[in-house]
């Protein structure tokens, strides 16, 4: 939770400095750069939900706009998943950390609409890698593995000038190696197949145009 307090404090300080600053007239020109930070919750989905529970999420991104509507986008997301419980209320796993690194494209749909309206709507698609790190638990031994990942996301924001406040959701499809996960589990025959592993961070944050 200390990491959450640090993130919230840093976000607040950055917003206090930047909010209200005028947006340059050429902010939408080709070659501009935007950076963003966000925080919220990470939801395990699919088979990952059988191993862990939701926990805090933090992330950031950088976009380089090669067209008023299109950008190259890099993202980092961290999910700190909690221990899950079975039907009896007993813990089944240890906590699990996810580190998502991805790169792809972002589309800004607001550029096709009213240039004076403050709402900001964006979609992105990307590919990259997820590092999954689990502590030793009743379910299995300590485990760390990186897997290829596909992702997509949607962002809805409110433009304040140089700063945009937004809410976002991302979907990570982690293409795990089942043999590696079998090595993690104490008794794979007692656990359903783990071949559909997803992570869904939902967050709020701010974006700054440089």
Phi and psi in degrees as GROMACS dihedral restraints (atoms count N, CA, C in turn):
[ dihedral_restraints ]
;  ai    aj    ak    al  type     phi  dphi    fc
    3     4     5     6     1   -62.9    20    10
    4     5     6     7     1   -36.0    20    10
    6     7     8     9     1   -65.3    20    10
    7     8     9    10     1   -35.2    20    10
    9    10    11    12     1   -65.3    20    10
   10    11    12    13     1   -42.6    20    10
   12    13    14    15     1   -64.9    20    10
   13    14    15    16     1   -40.1    20    10
   15    16    17    18     1   -62.2    20    10
   16    17    18    19     1   -43.7    20    10
   18    19    20    21     1   -63.8    20    10
   19    20    21    22     1   -45.0    20    10
   21    22    23    24     1   -63.5    20    10
   22    23    24    25     1   -41.2    20    10
   24    25    26    27     1   -63.8    20    10
   25    26    27    28     1   -43.8    20    10
   27    28    29    30     1   -65.6    20    10
   28    29    30    31     1   -40.3    20    10
   30    31    32    33     1   -63.1    20    10
   31    32    33    34     1   -43.2    20    10
   33    34    35    36     1   -63.7    20    10
   34    35    36    37     1   -40.8    20    10
   36    37    38    39     1   -65.3    20    10
   37    38    39    40     1   -42.2    20    10
   39    40    41    42     1   -64.5    20    10
   40    41    42    43     1   -42.1    20    10
   42    43    44    45     1   -63.2    20    10
   43    44    45    46     1   -41.2    20    10
   45    46    47    48     1   -62.0    20    10
   46    47    48    49     1   -34.9    20    10
   48    49    50    51     1   -76.0    20    10
   49    50    51    52     1   -39.5    20    10
   51    52    53    54     1   -98.3    20    10
   52    53    54    55     1   -27.6    20    10
   54    55    56    57     1   -62.6    20    10
   55    56    57    58     1   138.4    20    10
   57    58    59    60     1    89.2    20    10
   58    59    60    61     1   -12.3    20    10
   60    61    62    63     1   -68.1    20    10
   61    62    63    64     1   138.5    20    10
   63    64    65    66     1   -66.4    20    10
   64    65    66    67     1   143.3    20    10
   66    67    68    69     1   -87.0    20    10
   67    68    69    70     1   124.6    20    10
   69    70    71    72     1   -57.2    20    10
   70    71    72    73     1   147.9    20    10
   72    73    74    75     1   -62.4    20    10
   73    74    75    76     1   -27.9    20    10
   75    76    77    78     1   -98.3    20    10
   76    77    78    79     1    23.0    20    10
   78    79    80    81     1   -63.8    20    10
   79    80    81    82     1   -23.6    20    10
   81    82    83    84     1   -93.8    20    10
   82    83    84    85     1     7.8    20    10
   84    85    86    87     1   -73.4    20    10
   85    86    87    88     1   160.2    20    10
   87    88    89    90     1   -62.1    20    10
   88    89    90    91     1   138.4    20    10
   90    91    92    93     1    97.8    20    10
   91    92    93    94     1    -6.0    20    10
   93    94    95    96     1   -69.5    20    10
   94    95    96    97     1   161.0    20    10
   96    97    98    99     1  -127.2    20    10
   97    98    99   100     1   137.7    20    10
   99   100   101   102     1  -124.9    20    10
  100   101   102   103     1   143.1    20    10
  102   103   104   105     1  -124.1    20    10
  103   104   105   106     1   152.3    20    10
  105   106   107   108     1  -146.5    20    10
  106   107   108   109     1   153.7    20    10
  108   109   110   111     1  -132.0    20    10
  109   110   111   112     1   149.0    20    10
  111   112   113   114     1  -151.7    20    10
  112   113   114   115     1   158.1    20    10
  114   115   116   117     1  -150.4    20    10
  115   116   117   118     1   147.8    20    10
  117   118   119   120     1  -179.9    20    10
  118   119   120   121     1  -131.8    20    10
  120   121   122   123     1  -125.5    20    10
  121   122   123   124     1   145.5    20    10
  123   124   125   126     1  -109.0    20    10
  124   125   126   127     1   122.9    20    10
  126   127   128   129     1  -104.8    20    10
  127   128   129   130     1   120.2    20    10
  129   130   131   132     1   -72.7    20    10
  130   131   132   133     1   144.9    20    10
  132   133   134   135     1  -139.6    20    10
  133   134   135   136     1   164.4    20    10
  135   136   137   138     1    64.2    20    10
  136   137   138   139     1  -139.7    20    10
  138   139   140   141     1   -69.3    20    10
  139   140   141   142     1   -22.3    20    10
  141   142   143   144     1   -64.3    20    10
  142   143   144   145     1   -28.7    20    10
  144   145   146   147     1   -68.2    20    10
  145   146   147   148     1   -16.7    20    10
  147   148   149   150     1   -78.9    20    10
  148   149   150   151     1   -14.7    20    10
  150   151   152   153     1  -107.8    20    10
  151   152   153   154     1   -22.0    20    10
  153   154   155   156     1  -153.4    20    10
  154   155   156   157     1   171.8    20    10
  156   157   158   159     1  -120.3    20    10
  157   158   159   160     1   169.7    20    10
  159   160   161   162     1   -64.5    20    10
  160   161   162   163     1   157.3    20    10
  162   163   164   165     1  -158.8    20    10
  163   164   165   166     1  -178.1    20    10
  165   166   167   168     1   -66.3    20    10
  166   167   168   169     1   153.7    20    10
  168   169   170   171     1  -135.6    20    10
  169   170   171   172     1   142.5    20    10
  171   172   173   174     1  -135.8    20    10
  172   173   174   175     1   148.7    20    10
  174   175   176   177     1  -162.8    20    10
  175   176   177   178     1   172.9    20    10
  177   178   179   180     1  -158.8    20    10
  178   179   180   181     1   163.3    20    10
  180   181   182   183     1  -153.3    20    10
  181   182   183   184     1   159.7    20    10
  183   184   185   186     1  -136.8    20    10
  184   185   186   187     1   130.4    20    10
  186   187   188   189     1  -124.3    20    10
  187   188   189   190     1   137.9    20    10
  189   190   191   192     1  -117.0    20    10
  190   191   192   193     1   118.8    20    10
  192   193   194   195     1   -91.4    20    10
  193   194   195   196     1   112.9    20    10
  195   196   197   198     1   -95.2    20    10
  196   197   198   199     1     0.4    20    10
  198   199   200   201     1  -159.3    20    10
  199   200   201   202     1   150.3    20    10
  201   202   203   204     1   -53.8    20    10
  202   203   204   205     1   -24.2    20    10
  204   205   206   207     1  -107.6    20    10
  205   206   207   208     1   -13.7    20    10
  207   208   209   210     1  -129.5    20    10
  208   209   210   211     1   141.9    20    10
  210   211   212   213     1  -140.0    20    10
  211   212   213   214     1   153.8    20    10
  213   214   215   216     1   -84.8    20    10
  214   215   216   217     1   131.0    20    10
  216   217   218   219     1  -130.5    20    10
  217   218   219   220     1   131.4    20    10
  219   220   221   222     1  -114.8    20    10
  220   221   222   223     1   138.8    20    10
  222   223   224   225     1  -134.4    20    10
  223   224   225   226     1   148.3    20    10
  225   226   227   228     1  -127.5    20    10
  226   227   228   229     1   128.1    20    10
  228   229   230   231     1  -132.7    20    10
  229   230   231   232     1   136.2    20    10
  231   232   233   234     1  -119.1    20    10
  232   233   234   235     1   127.5    20    10
  234   235   236   237     1  -117.5    20    10
  235   236   237   238     1   129.2    20    10
  237   238   239   240     1  -111.3    20    10
  238   239   240   241     1    91.0    20    10
  240   241   242   243     1   -82.1    20    10
  241   242   243   244     1   142.7    20    10
  243   244   245   246     1   -84.6    20    10
  244   245   246   247     1   170.2    20    10
  246   247   248   249     1   -70.8    20    10
  247   248   249   250     1   139.5    20    10
  249   250   251   252     1   -91.5    20    10
  250   251   252   253     1   161.3    20    10
  252   253   254   255     1  -119.6    20    10
  253   254   255   256     1   149.9    20    10
  255   256   257   258     1   -91.4    20    10
  256   257   258   259     1  -170.3    20    10
  258   259   260   261     1   -63.1    20    10
  259   260   261   262     1   -24.4    20    10
  261   262   263   264     1   -86.2    20    10
  262   263   264   265     1    -4.4    20    10
  264   265   266   267     1    87.8    20    10
  265   266   267   268     1     4.8    20    10
  267   268   269   270     1   -90.1    20    10
  268   269   270   271     1   146.8    20    10
  270   271   272   273     1   -66.7    20    10
  271   272   273   274     1   137.7    20    10
  273   274   275   276     1  -103.8    20    10
  274   275   276   277     1   -28.5    20    10
  276   277   278   279     1  -137.7    20    10
  277   278   279   280     1   170.8    20    10
  279   280   281   282     1   -87.5    20    10
  280   281   282   283     1   171.9    20    10
  282   283   284   285     1   -64.2    20    10
  283   284   285   286     1   157.2    20    10
  285   286   287   288     1  -137.4    20    10
  286   287   288   289     1   132.4    20    10
  288   289   290   291     1  -107.9    20    10
  289   290   291   292     1   137.5    20    10
  291   292   293   294     1  -119.8    20    10
  292   293   294   295     1   130.3    20    10
  294   295   296   297     1  -119.3    20    10
  295   296   297   298     1   111.7    20    10
  297   298   299   300     1  -100.5    20    10
  298   299   300   301     1   126.6    20    10
  300   301   302   303     1  -121.7    20    10
  301   302   303   304     1   124.5    20    10
  303   304   305   306     1  -146.8    20    10
  304   305   306   307     1   157.2    20    10
  306   307   308   309     1  -142.8    20    10
  307   308   309   310     1   143.0    20    10
  309   310   311   312     1  -175.6    20    10
  310   311   312   313     1  -141.7    20    10
  312   313   314   315     1  -124.0    20    10
  313   314   315   316     1   147.1    20    10
  315   316   317   318     1  -125.1    20    10
  316   317   318   319     1   141.6    20    10
  318   319   320   321     1  -118.5    20    10
  319   320   321   322     1   129.0    20    10
  321   322   323   324     1  -102.9    20    10
  322   323   324   325     1   104.8    20    10
  324   325   326   327     1   -77.2    20    10
  325   326   327   328     1   -20.2    20    10
  327   328   329   330     1   -64.6    20    10
  328   329   330   331     1   -20.9    20    10
  330   331   332   333     1   -68.1    20    10
  331   332   333   334     1   -18.2    20    10
  333   334   335   336     1   -91.6    20    10
  334   335   336   337     1    -6.8    20    10
  336   337   338   339     1  -104.1    20    10
  337   338   339   340     1  -151.9    20    10
  339   340   341   342     1   -69.3    20    10
  340   341   342   343     1   118.1    20    10
  342   343   344   345     1   -65.8    20    10
  343   344   345   346     1   -18.8    20    10
  345   346   347   348     1   -93.9    20    10
  346   347   348   349     1    -9.9    20    10
  348   349   350   351     1   -75.5    20    10
  349   350   351   352     1   145.8    20    10
  351   352   353   354     1   -86.9    20    10
  352   353   354   355     1   -10.6    20    10
  354   355   356   357     1   -77.2    20    10
  355   356   357   358     1   145.7    20    10
  357   358   359   360     1  -131.3    20    10
  358   359   360   361     1   122.1    20    10
  360   361   362   363     1  -127.1    20    10
  361   362   363   364     1   127.5    20    10
  363   364   365   366     1  -139.9    20    10
  364   365   366   367     1   150.1    20    10
  366   367   368   369     1  -125.9    20    10
  367   368   369   370     1   149.8    20    10
  369   370   371   372     1  -144.3    20    10
  370   371   372   373     1   151.4    20    10
  372   373   374   375     1  -131.3    20    10
  373   374   375   376     1   145.9    20    10
  375   376   377   378     1  -157.9    20    10
  376   377   378   379     1   170.5    20    10
  378   379   380   381     1  -140.6    20    10
  379   380   381   382     1   155.8    20    10
  381   382   383   384     1   178.3    20    10
  382   383   384   385     1  -140.0    20    10
  384   385   386   387     1  -138.8    20    10
  385   386   387   388     1   146.4    20    10
  387   388   389   390     1  -122.3    20    10
  388   389   390   391     1   126.3    20    10
  390   391   392   393     1   -96.3    20    10
  391   392   393   394     1   119.5    20    10
  393   394   395   396     1  -107.1    20    10
  394   395   396   397     1   122.8    20    10
  396   397   398   399     1  -128.1    20    10
  397   398   399   400     1   116.7    20    10
  399   400   401   402     1  -120.1    20    10
  400   401   402   403     1   138.3    20    10
  402   403   404   405     1   -75.9    20    10
  403   404   405   406     1   163.0    20    10
  405   406   407   408     1   -63.2    20    10
  406   407   408   409     1   141.0    20    10
  408   409   410   411     1  -151.0    20    10
  409   410   411   412     1  -177.7    20    10
  411   412   413   414     1   -63.0    20    10
  412   413   414   415     1   -28.9    20    10
  414   415   416   417     1   -81.5    20    10
  415   416   417   418     1   -32.1    20    10
  417   418   419   420     1  -168.3    20    10
  418   419   420   421     1   176.5    20    10
  420   421   422   423     1   -79.2    20    10
  421   422   423   424     1   168.9    20    10
  423   424   425   426     1   -57.2    20    10
  424   425   426   427     1   141.3    20    10
  426   427   428   429     1  -144.4    20    10
  427   428   429   430     1   138.2    20    10
  429   430   431   432     1  -145.3    20    10
  430   431   432   433     1   130.2    20    10
  432   433   434   435     1  -155.4    20    10
  433   434   435   436     1   141.4    20    10
  435   436   437   438     1  -106.4    20    10
  436   437   438   439     1   138.1    20    10
  438   439   440   441     1  -136.3    20    10
  439   440   441   442     1   149.3    20    10
  441   442   443   444     1   -63.4    20    10
  442   443   444   445     1   142.0    20    10
  444   445   446   447     1  -137.8    20    10
  445   446   447   448     1   139.1    20    10
  447   448   449   450     1  -109.2    20    10
  448   449   450   451     1   145.7    20    10
  450   451   452   453     1  -148.4    20    10
  451   452   453   454     1   160.9    20    10
  453   454   455   456     1  -152.3    20    10
  454   455   456   457     1   158.8    20    10
  456   457   458   459     1  -157.7    20    10
  457   458   459   460     1   163.9    20    10
  459   460   461   462     1  -133.4    20    10
  460   461   462   463     1   142.1    20    10
  462   463   464   465     1  -132.9    20    10
  463   464   465   466     1   131.7    20    10
  465   466   467   468     1  -121.2    20    10
  466   467   468   469     1   122.3    20    10
  468   469   470   471     1  -129.7    20    10
  469   470   471   472     1   171.2    20    10
  471   472   473   474     1  -125.8    20    10
  472   473   474   475     1   117.2    20    10
  474   475   476   477     1   -80.0    20    10
  475   476   477   478     1   122.3    20    10
  477   478   479   480     1  -106.7    20    10
  478   479   480   481     1     6.7    20    10
  480   481   482   483     1   123.4    20    10
  481   482   483   484     1  -115.3    20    10
  483   484   485   486     1   -71.3    20    10
  484   485   486   487     1   -23.1    20    10
  486   487   488   489     1  -110.6    20    10
  487   488   489   490     1   139.5    20    10
  489   490   491   492     1  -122.9    20    10
  490   491   492   493     1   125.8    20    10
  492   493   494   495     1   -88.5    20    10
  493   494   495   496     1   138.7    20    10
  495   496   497   498     1  -148.4    20    10
  496   497   498   499     1   162.3    20    10
  498   499   500   501     1  -119.3    20    10
  499   500   501   502     1   141.9    20    10
  501   502   503   504     1  -141.3    20    10
  502   503   504   505     1   155.4    20    10
  504   505   506   507     1  -136.3    20    10
  505   506   507   508     1   136.6    20    10
  507   508   509   510     1  -127.7    20    10
  508   509   510   511     1   151.7    20    10
  510   511   512   513     1  -126.2    20    10
  511   512   513   514     1   118.4    20    10
  513   514   515   516     1  -109.3    20    10
  514   515   516   517     1   123.7    20    10
  516   517   518   519     1  -101.9    20    10
  517   518   519   520     1   106.2    20    10
  519   520   521   522     1   -93.4    20    10
  520   521   522   523     1   114.4    20    10
  522   523   524   525     1   -87.9    20    10
  523   524   525   526     1    78.3    20    10
  525   526   527   528     1   -74.7    20    10
  526   527   528   529     1   157.1    20    10
  528   529   530   531     1   -90.2    20    10
  529   530   531   532     1   114.7    20    10
  531   532   533   534     1   -60.7    20    10
  532   533   534   535     1   -33.8    20    10
  534   535   536   537     1   -65.1    20    10
  535   536   537   538     1   -37.7    20    10
  537   538   539   540     1   -66.2    20    10
  538   539   540   541     1   -40.2    20    10
  540   541   542   543     1   -68.3    20    10
  541   542   543   544     1   -33.1    20    10
  543   544   545   546     1   -61.3    20    10
  544   545   546   547     1   -35.6    20    10
  546   547   548   549     1   -68.5    20    10
  547   548   549   550     1   -27.7    20    10
  549   550   551   552     1   -74.1    20    10
  550   551   552   553     1   -36.3    20    10
  552   553   554   555     1   -80.7    20    10
  553   554   555   556     1   139.7    20    10
  555   556   557   558     1   -64.8    20    10
  556   557   558   559     1   -45.6    20    10
  558   559   560   561     1  -137.7    20    10
  559   560   561   562     1    87.7    20    10
  561   562   563   564     1   -56.8    20    10
  562   563   564   565     1   -26.4    20    10
  564   565   566   567     1   -68.1    20    10
  565   566   567   568     1   -19.5    20    10
  567   568   569   570     1   -93.6    20    10
  568   569   570   571     1    -1.6    20    10
  570   571   572   573     1  -120.1    20    10
  571   572   573   574     1   135.0    20    10
  573   574   575   576     1   -58.2    20    10
  574   575   576   577     1   154.2    20    10
  576   577   578   579     1   -55.5    20    10
  577   578   579   580     1   135.3    20    10
  579   580   581   582     1  -106.7    20    10
  580   581   582   583     1    73.1    20    10
  582   583   584   585     1  -117.9    20    10
  583   584   585   586     1     3.6    20    10
  585   586   587   588     1  -131.9    20    10
  586   587   588   589     1    87.1    20    10
  588   589   590   591     1  -110.3    20    10
  589   590   591   592     1   118.5    20    10
  591   592   593   594     1  -129.9    20    10
  592   593   594   595     1   152.6    20    10
  594   595   596   597     1  -133.4    20    10
  595   596   597   598     1   135.7    20    10
  597   598   599   600     1  -129.7    20    10
  598   599   600   601     1    91.6    20    10
  600   601   602   603     1   -78.6    20    10
  601   602   603   604     1   131.8    20    10
  603   604   605   606     1  -119.9    20    10
  604   605   606   607     1   126.2    20    10
  606   607   608   609     1  -148.1    20    10
  607   608   609   610     1   167.0    20    10
  609   610   611   612     1  -123.9    20    10
  610   611   612   613     1   151.7    20    10
  612   613   614   615     1  -170.4    20    10
  613   614   615   616     1  -163.4    20    10
  615   616   617   618     1  -137.8    20    10
  616   617   618   619     1   149.9    20    10
  618   619   620   621     1  -121.2    20    10
  619   620   621   622     1   138.6    20    10
  621   622   623   624     1  -121.3    20    10
  622   623   624   625     1   131.3    20    10
  624   625   626   627     1   -90.3    20    10
  625   626   627   628     1   125.9    20    10
